[in-house]
Amino acid sequence: MDKAHTEAAHQKGPFPPFQKENFASQLVWLVMSFVVLYALLWKLVLPRVASILAARRARIEGDLAEAARAKAESEAALARYEKSLADARANAQAIAAKTTRNSPPVRKRAARSWKRALPPSLRTPRSRSKRPRPPR
């Protein structure tokens, strides 16, 4: 393009959308386009979006209710477990107390038989061993 042609195009007038002759027709097309797009959105897009949001809300509420139910169930299971554990501990302590009260010689005999079952290299002599004891 030559320089004279581009300068002549710029000197014709203002930017075409701002020309007074085209302003009324542009407003009419603007209003018509707006009304058509608004109607399309109102009839087609917005109902779909609303149904998606309603389904999402229902799913979230269902998931929250399921989580609350699972939490209550797990808390009940934990309480049952802790009660069972406490009962088992109490029962074990009662059995241990009864065993130690009724038969102290059994412990000594068990210790002696255990020492006899060890191989000679691991047995300690009757006197104190010179080996250092491991720290506890």
Sequence and secondary structure as in RCSB ss.txt:
>XXXX:A:sequence
MDKAHTEAAHQKGPFPPFQKENFASQLVWLVMSFVVLYALLWKLVLPRVASILAARRARIEGDLAEAARAKAESE
AALARYEKSLADARANAQAIAAKTTRNSPPVRKRAARSWKRALPPSLRTPRSRSKRPRPPR
>XXXX:A:secstr
  HHHHHHHHTS S GGG HHHHHHHHHHHHHHHHHHHHHIIIIIHHHHHHHHHHHHHHHHHHHHHHHHHHHHHH
HHHHHHHHHHHHHHHHHHHHHHHHHHH HHHHHHHHHHHHHHS TTT   SS  SS     
